[in-house]
Amino acid sequence: RGPLKDRRSVIICGAGMMGKRISKCLLDEGAPLVAFVDVDPAKIGSTRRGKPIVAYADLPAFWAEQDKPIVLAAVGARGGRQLIREQLNSMELEEGRDWYAVA
């Protein structure tokens, strides 16, 4: 439904509490979650809900490998959304088409 319709790869920016909560709802609805992206070195390289947590530096290559991807920004920390927006804009991803802020 909505922005996830016809998407085959969902990537969540934010592997913290907000990303964890949103990913549970998405998986319960059958969304094709493929990965999380995070800035925390302690999380990068591990998994959340069985999906890899990758660094922002790896997102462009990861995005290019996916079939019909979409990014959901799920960071509750103050200023987090603006940092994600800057990062995704630098990749030439368009808000409202390629990615959405969900938290």
N, CA, C and O atoms as CSV, one atom per row, in Angstrom:
chain,resi,resn,atom,element,x,y,z
A,1,ARG,N,N,0.825,-1.200,0.000
A,1,ARG,CA,C,0.000,0.000,0.000
A,1,ARG,C,C,0.855,1.244,0.000
A,1,ARG,O,O,2.013,1.210,0.418
A,2,GLY,N,N,0.304,2.320,-0.457
A,2,GLY,CA,C,0.987,3.606,-0.407
A,2,GLY,C,C,2.327,3.591,-1.119
A,2,GLY,O,O,2.469,2.969,-2.172
A,3,PRO,N,N,3.317,4.281,-0.544
A,3,PRO,CA,C,4.626,4.401,-1.192
A,3,PRO,C,C,5.367,3.070,-1.352
A,3,PRO,O,O,6.296,2.975,-2.153
A,4,LEU,N,N,4.970,2.059,-0.607
A,4,LEU,CA,C,5.658,0.763,-0.706
A,4,LEU,C,C,5.079,-0.127,-1.801
A,4,LEU,O,O,5.638,-1.175,-2.123
A,5,LYS,N,N,3.962,0.298,-2.364
A,5,LYS,CA,C,3.348,-0.504,-3.415
A,5,LYS,C,C,4.317,-0.657,-4.583
A,5,LYS,O,O,4.908,0.321,-5.044
A,6,ASP,N,N,4.471,-1.857,-5.044
A,6,ASP,CA,C,5.343,-2.207,-6.170
A,6,ASP,C,C,6.834,-2.078,-5.848
A,6,ASP,O,O,7.665,-2.210,-6.746
A,7,ARG,N,N,7.185,-1.826,-4.597
A,7,ARG,CA,C,8.599,-1.790,-4.213
A,7,ARG,C,C,9.026,-3.200,-3.829
A,7,ARG,O,O,8.265,-3.942,-3.209
A,8,ARG,N,N,10.236,-3.556,-4.199
A,8,ARG,CA,C,10.727,-4.904,-3.902
A,8,ARG,C,C,11.843,-4.913,-2.874
A,8,ARG,O,O,12.298,-5.976,-2.454
A,9,SER,N,N,12.288,-3.723,-2.467
A,9,SER,CA,C,13.385,-3.614,-1.511
A,9,SER,C,C,13.162,-2.400,-0.614
A,9,SER,O,O,13.149,-1.265,-1.089
A,10,VAL,N,N,12.988,-2.645,0.678
A,10,VAL,CA,C,12.832,-1.562,1.638
A,10,VAL,C,C,14.100,-1.487,2.481
A,10,VAL,O,O,14.552,-2.486,3.041
A,11,ILE,N,N,14.663,-0.289,2.561
A,11,ILE,CA,C,15.859,-0.031,3.348
A,11,ILE,C,C,15.470,0.986,4.414
A,11,ILE,O,O,14.915,2.037,4.096
A,12,ILE,N,N,15.756,0.682,5.665
A,12,ILE,CA,C,15.419,1.594,6.752
A,12,ILE,C,C,16.675,2.296,7.234
A,12,ILE,O,O,17.648,1.650,7.624
A,13,CYS,N,N,16.650,3.629,7.205
A,13,CYS,CA,C,17.726,4.419,7.782
A,13,CYS,C,C,17.423,4.589,9.255
A,13,CYS,O,O,16.444,5.229,9.639
A,14,GLY,N,N,18.278,4.004,10.069
A,14,GLY,CA,C,18.094,4.052,11.510
A,14,GLY,C,C,17.853,2.663,12.062
A,14,GLY,O,O,16.773,2.097,11.893
A,15,ALA,N,N,18.859,2.114,12.721
A,15,ALA,CA,C,18.740,0.772,13.296
A,15,ALA,C,C,18.513,0.836,14.796
A,15,ALA,O,O,18.705,-0.154,15.502
A,16,GLY,N,N,18.107,1.996,15.280
A,16,GLY,CA,C,17.824,2.169,16.702
A,16,GLY,C,C,16.391,1.770,17.033
A,16,GLY,O,O,15.755,1.000,16.313
A,17,MET,N,N,15.907,2.310,18.131
A,17,MET,CA,C,14.577,1.946,18.634
A,17,MET,C,C,13.478,2.236,17.606
A,17,MET,O,O,12.598,1.402,17.394
A,18,MET,N,N,13.521,3.406,16.971
A,18,MET,CA,C,12.468,3.763,16.013
A,18,MET,C,C,12.511,2.832,14.801
A,18,MET,O,O,11.469,2.340,14.368
A,19,GLY,N,N,13.693,2.588,14.253
A,19,GLY,CA,C,13.817,1.675,13.117
A,19,GLY,C,C,13.361,0.274,13.467
A,19,GLY,O,O,12.744,-0.414,12.654
A,20,LYS,N,N,13.669,-0.141,14.681
A,20,LYS,CA,C,13.253,-1.477,15.145
A,20,LYS,C,C,11.734,-1.575,15.211
A,20,LYS,O,O,11.156,-2.571,14.776
A,21,ARG,N,N,11.093,-0.559,15.745
A,21,ARG,CA,C,9.626,-0.565,15.853
A,21,ARG,C,C,8.962,-0.566,14.471
A,21,ARG,O,O,8.041,-1.339,14.211
A,22,ILE,N,N,9.439,0.298,13.613
A,22,ILE,CA,C,8.843,0.402,12.281
A,22,ILE,C,C,9.079,-0.871,11.481
A,22,ILE,O,O,8.197,-1.325,10.752
A,23,SER,N,N,10.271,-1.447,11.617
A,23,SER,CA,C,10.571,-2.675,10.868
A,23,SER,C,C,9.655,-3.815,11.290
A,23,SER,O,O,9.265,-4.633,10.456
A,24,LYS,N,N,9.307,-3.882,12.569
A,24,LYS,CA,C,8.396,-4.942,13.025
A,24,LYS,C,C,7.049,-4.809,12.328
A,24,LYS,O,O,6.503,-5.795,11.835
A,25,CYS,N,N,6.519,-3.605,12.287
A,25,CYS,CA,C,5.225,-3.376,11.626
A,25,CYS,C,C,5.305,-3.715,10.141
A,25,CYS,O,O,4.401,-4.345,9.591
A,26,LEU,N,N,6.386,-3.294,9.498
A,26,LEU,CA,C,6.538,-3.567,8.068
A,26,LEU,C,C,6.630,-5.067,7.793
A,26,LEU,O,O,5.984,-5.575,6.877
A,27,LEU,N,N,7.422,-5.762,8.577
A,27,LEU,CA,C,7.568,-7.206,8.375
A,27,LEU,C,C,6.255,-7.937,8.658
A,27,LEU,O,O,5.919,-8.903,7.973
A,28,ASP,N,N,5.516,-7.472,9.668
A,28,ASP,CA,C,4.206,-8.071,9.956
A,28,ASP,C,C,3.259,-7.943,8.767
A,28,ASP,O,O,2.377,-8.781,8.579
A,29,GLU,N,N,3.442,-6.895,7.968
A,29,GLU,CA,C,2.599,-6.661,6.795
A,29,GLU,C,C,3.192,-7.238,5.510
A,29,GLU,O,O,2.617,-7.087,4.432
A,30,GLY,N,N,4.351,-7.905,5.633
A,30,GLY,CA,C,4.953,-8.557,4.476
A,30,GLY,C,C,5.820,-7.665,3.606
A,30,GLY,O,O,6.102,-8.011,2.459
A,31,ALA,N,N,6.247,-6.523,4.130
A,31,ALA,CA,C,7.110,-5.622,3.353
A,31,ALA,C,C,8.460,-6.297,3.088
A,31,ALA,O,O,8.956,-7.039,3.936
A,32,PRO,N,N,9.053,-6.046,1.926
A,32,PRO,CA,C,10.325,-6.676,1.556
A,32,PRO,C,C,11.543,-5.946,2.139
A,32,PRO,O,O,12.340,-5.368,1.400
A,33,LEU,N,N,11.677,-5.979,3.455
A,33,LEU,CA,C,12.798,-5.333,4.131
A,33,LEU,C,C,14.100,-6.047,3.777
A,33,LEU,O,O,14.198,-7.268,3.901
A,34,VAL,N,N,15.100,-5.283,3.336
A,34,VAL,CA,C,16.376,-5.909,2.949
A,34,VAL,C,C,17.551,-5.461,3.813
A,34,VAL,O,O,18.545,-6.181,3.907
A,35,ALA,N,N,17.463,-4.284,4.450
A,35,ALA,CA,C,18.602,-3.817,5.238
A,35,ALA,C,C,18.241,-2.597,6.072
A,35,ALA,O,O,17.212,-1.949,5.881
A,36,PHE,N,N,19.148,-2.319,7.012
A,36,PHE,CA,C,19.127,-1.095,7.797
A,36,PHE,C,C,20.401,-0.333,7.485
A,36,PHE,O,O,21.409,-0.931,7.108
A,37,VAL,N,N,20.363,0.986,7.640
A,37,VAL,CA,C,21.538,1.834,7.496
A,37,VAL,C,C,21.686,2.606,8.798
A,37,VAL,O,O,20.698,3.083,9.356
A,38,ASP,N,N,22.914,2.730,9.281
A,38,ASP,CA,C,23.113,3.438,10.539
A,38,ASP,C,C,24.480,4.105,10.558
A,38,ASP,O,O,25.354,3.787,9.753
A,39,VAL,N,N,24.651,5.044,11.498
A,39,VAL,CA,C,25.930,5.738,11.667
A,39,VAL,C,C,26.749,5.159,12.814
A,39,VAL,O,O,27.946,5.431,12.913
A,40,ASP,N,N,26.134,4.377,13.668
A,40,ASP,CA,C,26.797,3.837,14.857
A,40,ASP,C,C,27.732,2.686,14.485
A,40,ASP,O,O,27.270,1.635,14.043
A,41,PRO,N,N,29.039,2.873,14.659
A,41,PRO,CA,C,29.988,1.813,14.310
A,41,PRO,C,C,29.733,0.504,15.060
A,41,PRO,O,O,30.066,-0.573,14.565
A,42,ALA,N,N,29.142,0.599,16.251
A,42,ALA,CA,C,28.852,-0.610,17.026
A,42,ALA,C,C,27.743,-1.448,16.388
A,42,ALA,O,O,27.668,-2.655,16.618
A,43,LYS,N,N,26.889,-0.818,15.593
A,43,LYS,CA,C,25.785,-1.539,14.941
A,43,LYS,C,C,26.155,-2.028,13.549
A,43,LYS,O,O,25.691,-3.081,13.111
A,44,ILE,N,N,26.990,-1.264,12.853
A,44,ILE,CA,C,27.354,-1.595,11.473
A,44,ILE,C,C,28.060,-2.942,11.422
A,44,ILE,O,O,28.974,-3.214,12.200
A,45,GLY,N,N,27.618,-3.772,10.494
A,45,GLY,CA,C,28.181,-5.112,10.350
A,45,GLY,C,C,27.400,-6.175,11.092
A,45,GLY,O,O,27.619,-7.368,10.883
A,46,SER,N,N,26.487,-5.752,11.961
A,46,SER,CA,C,25.636,-6.720,12.650
A,46,SER,C,C,24.293,-6.799,11.930
A,46,SER,O,O,24.161,-6.312,10.808
A,47,THR,N,N,23.315,-7.400,12.558
A,47,THR,CA,C,21.998,-7.529,11.948
A,47,THR,C,C,20.919,-7.041,12.896
A,47,THR,O,O,21.118,-6.957,14.108
A,48,ARG,N,N,19.788,-6.725,12.323
A,48,ARG,CA,C,18.577,-6.402,13.072
A,48,ARG,C,C,17.451,-7.119,12.348
A,48,ARG,O,O,17.283,-6.956,11.139
A,49,ARG,N,N,16.693,-7.899,13.068
A,49,ARG,CA,C,15.601,-8.686,12.470
A,49,ARG,C,C,16.093,-9.541,11.301
A,49,ARG,O,O,15.370,-9.776,10.333
A,50,GLY,N,N,17.354,-10.002,11.419
A,50,GLY,CA,C,17.925,-10.878,10.402
A,50,GLY,C,C,18.412,-10.172,9.149
A,50,GLY,O,O,18.809,-10.826,8.185
A,51,LYS,N,N,18.388,-8.848,9.151
A,51,LYS,CA,C,18.815,-8.060,7.989
A,51,LYS,C,C,20.109,-7.320,8.331
A,51,LYS,O,O,20.304,-6.929,9.482
A,52,PRO,N,N,20.993,-7.121,7.357
A,52,PRO,CA,C,22.269,-6.462,7.653
A,52,PRO,C,C,22.094,-4.988,7.988
A,52,PRO,O,O,21.179,-4.318,7.510
A,53,ILE,N,N,23.008,-4.508,8.830
A,53,ILE,CA,C,23.094,-3.076,9.123
A,53,ILE,C,C,24.356,-2.586,8.419
A,53,ILE,O,O,25.464,-3.037,8.713
A,54,VAL,N,N,24.168,-1.657,7.488
A,54,VAL,CA,C,25.280,-1.144,6.689
A,54,VAL,C,C,25.529,0.325,7.012
A,54,VAL,O,O,24.666,1.010,7.561
A,55,ALA,N,N,26.711,0.790,6.665
A,55,ALA,CA,C,27.087,2.193,6.871
A,55,ALA,C,C,26.506,3.061,5.759
A,55,ALA,O,O,26.232,2.582,4.658
A,56,TYR,N,N,26.324,4.345,6.063
A,56,TYR,CA,C,25.839,5.273,5.044
A,56,TYR,C,C,26.758,5.305,3.836
A,56,TYR,O,O,26.292,5.461,2.707
A,57,ALA,N,N,28.051,5.159,4.057
A,57,ALA,CA,C,29.005,5.173,2.944
A,57,ALA,C,C,28.739,4.036,1.963
A,57,ALA,O,O,29.069,4.143,0.783
A,58,ASP,N,N,28.142,2.947,2.448
A,58,ASP,CA,C,27.852,1.788,1.603
A,58,ASP,C,C,26.472,1.850,0.960
A,58,ASP,O,O,26.143,1.014,0.117
A,59,LEU,N,N,25.664,2.832,1.349
A,59,LEU,CA,C,24.291,2.900,0.842
A,59,LEU,C,C,24.198,3.073,-0.674
A,59,LEU,O,O,23.370,2.398,-1.286
A,60,PRO,N,N,24.990,3.929,-1.319
A,60,PRO,CA,C,24.846,4.065,-2.781
A,60,PRO,C,C,25.030,2.740,-3.528
A,60,PRO,O,O,24.252,2.425,-4.429
A,61,ALA,N,N,26.037,1.976,-3.167
A,61,ALA,CA,C,26.277,0.685,-3.832
A,61,ALA,C,C,25.165,-0.298,-3.486
A,61,ALA,O,O,24.704,-1.045,-4.350
A,62,PHE,N,N,24.736,-0.302,-2.233
A,62,PHE,CA,C,23.666,-1.209,-1.812
A,62,PHE,C,C,22.371,-0.873,-2.549
A,62,PHE,O,O,21.669,-1.770,-3.016
A,63,TRP,N,N,22.056,0.424,-2.653
A,63,TRP,CA,C,20.867,0.896,-3.365
A,63,TRP,C,C,20.886,0.400,-4.808
A,63,TRP,O,O,19.880,-0.097,-5.314
A,64,ALA,N,N,22.033,0.539,-5.465
A,64,ALA,CA,C,22.162,0.178,-6.880
A,64,ALA,C,C,21.945,-1.315,-7.123
A,64,ALA,O,O,21.546,-1.709,-8.219
A,65,GLU,N,N,22.200,-2.141,-6.125
A,65,GLU,CA,C,22.036,-3.592,-6.251
A,65,GLU,C,C,20.585,-4.046,-6.084
A,65,GLU,O,O,20.255,-5.184,-6.418
A,66,GLN,N,N,19.724,-3.180,-5.576
A,66,GLN,CA,C,18.363,-3.578,-5.222
A,66,GLN,C,C,17.398,-3.413,-6.399
A,66,GLN,O,O,17.632,-2.637,-7.326
A,67,ASP,N,N,16.311,-4.170,-6.322
A,67,ASP,CA,C,15.250,-4.095,-7.315
A,67,ASP,C,C,14.132,-3.220,-6.770
A,67,ASP,O,O,13.524,-3.550,-5.752
A,68,LYS,N,N,13.860,-2.115,-7.434
A,68,LYS,CA,C,12.812,-1.159,-7.044
A,68,LYS,C,C,12.906,-0.787,-5.560
A,68,LYS,O,O,11.964,-1.017,-4.802
A,69,PRO,N,N,14.042,-0.214,-5.145
A,69,PRO,CA,C,14.222,0.103,-3.722
A,69,PRO,C,C,13.513,1.370,-3.280
A,69,PRO,O,O,13.172,2.240,-4.081
A,70,ILE,N,N,13.305,1.438,-1.978
A,70,ILE,CA,C,12.813,2.650,-1.323
A,70,ILE,C,C,13.491,2.723,0.031
A,70,ILE,O,O,13.747,1.699,0.664
A,71,VAL,N,N,13.782,3.936,0.469
A,71,VAL,CA,C,14.398,4.157,1.771
A,71,VAL,C,C,13.374,4.821,2.682
A,71,VAL,O,O,12.677,5.753,2.281
A,72,LEU,N,N,13.296,4.326,3.913
A,72,LEU,CA,C,12.441,4.921,4.931
A,72,LEU,C,C,13.335,5.439,6.047
A,72,LEU,O,O,14.065,4.667,6.668
A,73,ALA,N,N,13.283,6.731,6.304
A,73,ALA,CA,C,14.091,7.350,7.359
A,73,ALA,C,C,13.349,7.227,8.676
A,73,ALA,O,O,12.278,7.807,8.853
A,74,ALA,N,N,13.924,6.469,9.599
A,74,ALA,CA,C,13.263,6.186,10.869
A,74,ALA,C,C,14.190,6.499,12.036
A,74,ALA,O,O,14.605,5.607,12.775
A,75,VAL,N,N,14.504,7.771,12.186
A,75,VAL,CA,C,15.390,8.200,13.258
A,75,VAL,C,C,14.646,9.216,14.110
A,75,VAL,O,O,14.169,10.232,13.605
A,76,GLY,N,N,14.550,8.938,15.395
A,76,GLY,CA,C,13.836,9.829,16.294
A,76,GLY,C,C,14.717,10.878,16.944
A,76,GLY,O,O,14.204,11.807,17.570
A,77,ALA,N,N,16.031,10.754,16.811
A,77,ALA,CA,C,16.955,11.692,17.455
A,77,ALA,C,C,16.837,13.080,16.830
A,77,ALA,O,O,16.663,13.223,15.619
A,78,ARG,N,N,16.934,14.082,17.674
A,78,ARG,CA,C,16.870,15.468,17.206
A,78,ARG,C,C,17.954,15.716,16.163
A,78,ARG,O,O,19.121,15.396,16.390
A,79,GLY,N,N,17.578,16.277,15.039
A,79,GLY,CA,C,18.523,16.583,13.971
A,79,GLY,C,C,18.807,15.414,13.043
A,79,GLY,O,O,19.444,15.585,12.003
A,80,GLY,N,N,18.340,14.230,13.411
A,80,GLY,CA,C,18.603,13.035,12.614
A,80,GLY,C,C,17.994,13.085,11.231
A,80,GLY,O,O,18.625,12.673,10.258
A,81,ARG,N,N,16.780,13.583,11.134
A,81,ARG,CA,C,16.113,13.637,9.833
A,81,ARG,C,C,16.868,14.543,8.860
A,81,ARG,O,O,16.999,14.220,7.679
A,82,GLN,N,N,17.362,15.673,9.357
A,82,GLN,CA,C,18.094,16.584,8.481
A,82,GLN,C,C,19.398,15.952,7.994
A,82,GLN,O,O,19.776,16.132,6.837
A,83,LEU,N,N,20.078,15.226,8.853
A,83,LEU,CA,C,21.307,14.542,8.436
A,83,LEU,C,C,21.014,13.485,7.374
A,83,LEU,O,O,21.755,13.346,6.401
A,84,ILE,N,N,19.932,12.746,7.571
A,84,ILE,CA,C,19.541,11.733,6.592
A,84,ILE,C,C,19.166,12.415,5.272
A,84,ILE,O,O,19.559,11.961,4.198
A,85,ARG,N,N,18.411,13.495,5.362
A,85,ARG,CA,C,18.001,14.226,4.153
A,85,ARG,C,C,19.237,14.669,3.362
A,85,ARG,O,O,19.283,14.505,2.143
A,86,GLU,N,N,20.223,15.221,4.043
A,86,GLU,CA,C,21.447,15.658,3.371
A,86,GLU,C,C,22.167,14.484,2.704
A,86,GLU,O,O,22.623,14.594,1.566
A,87,GLN,N,N,22.263,13.376,3.411
A,87,GLN,CA,C,22.942,12.199,2.873
A,87,GLN,C,C,22.211,11.663,1.639
A,87,GLN,O,O,22.842,11.384,0.619
A,88,LEU,N,N,20.906,11.521,1.726
A,88,LEU,CA,C,20.135,10.975,0.613
A,88,LEU,C,C,20.086,11.941,-0.568
A,88,LEU,O,O,20.121,11.515,-1.723
A,89,ASN,N,N,20.006,13.229,-0.284
A,89,ASN,CA,C,20.055,14.221,-1.363
A,89,ASN,C,C,21.394,14.172,-2.088
A,89,ASN,O,O,21.450,14.343,-3.306
A,90,SER,N,N,22.462,13.941,-1.347
A,90,SER,CA,C,23.783,13.860,-1.985
A,90,SER,C,C,23.885,12.648,-2.909
A,90,SER,O,O,24.720,12.618,-3.813
A,91,MET,N,N,23.031,11.651,-2.677
A,91,MET,CA,C,22.966,10.478,-3.551
A,91,MET,C,C,22.004,10.709,-4.716
A,91,MET,O,O,21.790,9.827,-5.548
A,92,GLU,N,N,21.424,11.924,-4.759
A,92,GLU,CA,C,20.433,12.285,-5.767
A,92,GLU,C,C,19.155,11.455,-5.655
A,92,GLU,O,O,18.483,11.194,-6.653
A,93,LEU,N,N,18.827,11.045,-4.428
A,93,LEU,CA,C,17.543,10.391,-4.173
A,93,LEU,C,C,16.541,11.487,-3.843
A,93,LEU,O,O,16.859,12.437,-3.128
A,94,GLU,N,N,15.351,11.350,-4.361
A,94,GLU,CA,C,14.330,12.387,-4.205
A,94,GLU,C,C,13.341,12.017,-3.108
A,94,GLU,O,O,12.753,10.935,-3.110
A,95,GLU,N,N,13.175,12.953,-2.164
A,95,GLU,CA,C,12.202,12.750,-1.090
A,95,GLU,C,C,10.804,12.724,-1.696
A,95,GLU,O,O,10.469,13.561,-2.534
A,96,GLY,N,N,10.002,11.774,-1.275
A,96,GLY,CA,C,8.659,11.632,-1.814
A,96,GLY,C,C,8.590,10.730,-3.033
A,96,GLY,O,O,7.503,10.420,-3.519
A,97,ARG,N,N,9.738,10.310,-3.525
A,97,ARG,CA,C,9.783,9.355,-4.638
A,97,ARG,C,C,10.682,8.170,-4.273
A,97,ARG,O,O,10.255,7.017,-4.328
A,98,ASP,N,N,11.925,8.466,-3.900
A,98,ASP,CA,C,12.896,7.428,-3.569
A,98,ASP,C,C,12.973,7.157,-2.068
A,98,ASP,O,O,13.375,6.074,-1.643
A,99,TRP,N,N,12.584,8.146,-1.278
A,99,TRP,CA,C,12.644,7.961,0.173
A,99,TRP,C,C,11.590,8.804,0.867
A,99,TRP,O,O,11.111,9.810,0.345
A,100,TYR,N,N,11.249,8.350,2.071
A,100,TYR,CA,C,10.239,9.021,2.902
A,100,TYR,C,C,10.719,9.046,4.345
A,100,TYR,O,O,11.354,8.101,4.812
A,101,ALA,N,N,10.418,10.113,5.036
A,101,ALA,CA,C,10.651,10.180,6.471
A,101,ALA,C,C,9.437,9.592,7.163
A,101,ALA,O,O,8.312,10.032,6.926
A,102,VAL,N,N,9.653,8.603,8.014
A,102,VAL,CA,C,8.539,7.923,8.672
A,102,VAL,C,C,8.577,8.101,10.182
A,102,VAL,O,O,7.726,7.575,10.899
A,103,ALA,N,N,9.558,8.838,10.657
A,103,ALA,CA,C,9.651,9.122,12.107
A,103,ALA,C,C,10.203,10.501,12.299
A,103,ALA,O,O,10.366,10.948,13.435
